[in-house]
Amino acid sequence: MKSICNYFLRTTTLLTFLVVSFSYAQEIENSADVFLEDYSDNFQEAFFEGLKQKGIENYDRAVNSFLTCQKLEPKNAAVANELAKAYIQGKQYSLAQEQAELALKVNPDNMWYLQSLYTSLKKQYKNLSHLKQIVPYDNEKLKENLAHILYLERNYNEAKNVLTEVKDSPFKTDLSTKVQAAIDQRGASSSSFTFTSTTTTSNTTKNTTAKQTTNSNSNSAFNYKSRLKFTLKQKNFVFLETTAKEALEAYPSQPYFYYALGAAYNGRKKHRAAIDTLKTGLDYVLDDIRLADDFYREIAAAYTAMGNPAKANMYLIKVKFKK
C-alpha cells in the first residue's frame, strides 16, 4: 500500500479534500469521500504535512508544504485556499490575498474561498469596494455568498446593500429578514441609553450632574454569556441547549455561544452535533487562547465518547494551557 495511505490509516484521519469542493467549515476528518488516487504520493504527503503544520501553528512550514502542492497542481483551488489561510495566520495578508484570488478565480461560487479573500482584505484595511473590483461581481452566487459573509461578520448595513443587488429567491428573503432583525436589534440596543439631569442643592452651592441610566436588556450578548456560564455550571444541558441556540440566533458570530451549544450537545449525548457545532465556532475564535482550549477539550470529549481516541488526541495536543 502506498506510504501515504499507511499514514492515513495510522492516524485515522479522513481527508475532506475533493479538488475545488473543499469546505472551509469542516475539518479534514469529517468525510470518507476521498479519492487519494487522483493525486501523486508527493502531493498527498505534502498536503498532509501542510495540514499537520497548520494544525500545530507552524505556519511557515505549512506554507512551504502547500507551495510544494501548488507546484504539482498549479490550478488547484483548494491548495490555494489553504495557502491563503496559512498566510492569514502568519500575518502575510497581501500573499493571502493573492492565493485567495487564485482560488476564487477557479471557483467563484465557493463561499469559503470568498471568505478567505474578504479576511485578507479586511486585515489590510481594504473595504468592500476593493473586493468588488477584484471578484467577478456579476456572479449571482458570489453576491449571495458575500451577503452571507457580511451578515456573519455582523456588517449588517453592508449585507443589506449587497442583498439589494441579489435576485429574488428564498435565500434572499430569509437572509434579508435576519439582517433587518439584526439591524433593528442593534438600533434598539444603542437607544437604550438615556441621560437624565439631577439637580442637587446645598446651603452654599448648586451642582448639576448628569446620570446615565441603562435599560437592562436580558438578551444582550453579555447577559446571554452570563446565563450560559451559570447554566453550564449547573449542568442543565436541556436549558443550556435552548439558551445557546437562542443566543446564536441573535449573535451568530459569538464563539462562546458555539462552545456552550457544543457542551450542551455533549451533555445530551449528541456527540456528532457537538463536534459539528464546535468546529464551526472555532472559526470565530481569534486571540482567546483559553477559549480555544475549551473548544479543543470539548471536541476531544465528544470523540472520546464516540470511541475514537485517536481523533480526541488530535485536539488534546492543541491545548495550550492545562487546567
Secondary structure, DSSP 8 states (H G I E B T S, - for coil): --HHHHHHHHHT------GGG--TTS-TTS-----GGGS-HHHHHHHHHHHHHHHTT-HHHHHHHHHHHHHHSTT-HHHHHHHHHHHHHTT-HHHHHHHHHHHHHH-TT-HHHHHHHHHHHHHTT--HHHHHHHS-TT-HHHHHHHHHHHHHTT-HHHHHHHHTTS--SHHHHHHHHHHHHHHHHHHHHHTTEEEEEEEEE-SS-EEEEEEEEE---TTSHHHHHHHHHHHHHHT-HHHHHHHHHHHHHH-TT-HHHHHHHHHHHHHTT-HHHHHHHHHHHHTT--S-HHHHHHHHHHHHHHHHHTT-HHHHHHHHTT--S--
